């Protein structure tokens, strides 16, 4: 496999423009300016309670800079851009922002079309909003949860109650940090003895003195790397006003106490109530990706500053001079670029839609969320290892980025579970149309079109394998699904990879500058080659690769990495992360000065 020759140096500013879809100045720069303030600086040695209080105070500062919180919450691209920068500053702050802006306010605005609720306490952060959906015994099967809200027709109120230990609300941020809080509580609406399905109820939870009457809040054990005040919460016959029910425009409880809904199934009503989880998946993907990009910037800079031994050298060479370092960090950078372009594509798909929960959007966002957050974790782990012992220090940031990324893999639907649902949807044609089979090509895959064709062929192969296993007769439904589920998950991965590759090439095609376009095409080649390498065997068996091409895959990766190596600093500088946001000593010149001892014996 050959590699194209890059002409000249690509300006970092042009790479930034491509990565941020031409919207860095209006959509992203304002956050970089705000997050340079002192309150967002890294602080060592704080206790858990101090870190928790700081995260809430930081959210207040973020909120001060939002001109219209209501408009901000409903603008998907703006909400995603916030998370794209918070994720590299404070994982706990990011969690609070996701909960308050997306899940709480976003749901409240959607489910209160008549604007009966006074939003001012929440838009000005006099009260923090949280969401209580998951129960101790009900996570991804939350549609079956047990908490009840029984309508009392005489008083036209509801009684909110936790009927069992398994019905306790599991790990919302209902602890004491931040002060006054209200929550959207998912509960089963019971009207005239009829189970009407799960709806959200607006419930005041605590004031400055503590939990309100009938509400029991117990702190959970500490989550390493997080300072969110997670707790387990229950309700003992808490009386709620009629206005607490947030039925949106899809259901209604009449003045006479009769329940009506335009949606026939209880599960459908629940899914409509929690529709903001689709936007939340994009927010979490953006947060994880921002942490990965910060880790890459730190690791690449460190690899150019830290010197080690070299054959026939008296002075040593930078770590990055070694090909084993180059291929790993450049491969991580290539995947970060691809993940960024996939995030842009998924965000565009949801921005401006009246119904971001359409089948096509659900499949794309679910696939993108899992793919991006898993890639982000792989990138951060690679960068941590490449920085050695320095990468273990919180002051150098990378290790503290890992736990928040792990959280994104679990939140808004565990990745494996949401991919399993996406796989089932794709196999039944819901929200997914297979790409057309590429035309037969001869010769080694040396250009971008051939690489994309191979990614498509891999996706189609995964689809066929999953269908073959699902279609086998005999056994029960679960056994049939268990036969098909792993190749079906491979299909979701292949689909996300192909969509990332297409988004990557679409971005490349919009670049007018030859040097920038040439560099990005090489980054794409590295990404595609590394994604194809694990699947070379099946591609060879199906006749899409020759034996010589398979043997040349690893050397081809090395050749592309060698061509990209001089451009590594520019590739990460294009992430446009200011030093006072990055805040990592090893990412700066003369980083050893951070460890200098003014009383050391070397001092004059």
Beta strands, then each sheet from edge to edge (+ up, - down):
strand 1: 128-132
strand 2: 148-152
strand 3: 157-161
strand 4: 169-172
strand 5: 181-191
strand 6: 194-207
strand 7: 210-211
strand 8: 215-219
strand 9: 231-235
strand 10: 238-240
strand 11: 245-246
strand 12: 251-253
strand 13: 259-261
strand 14: 307-308
strand 15: 317-318
sheet 1: 1+ 5+ 2+ 3- 10+
sheet 2: 1+ 5+ 6- 7+
sheet 3: 1+ 5+ 6- 11+
sheet 4: 4+ 9- 8+
sheet 5: 12+ 13-
sheet 6: 14+ 15-
end
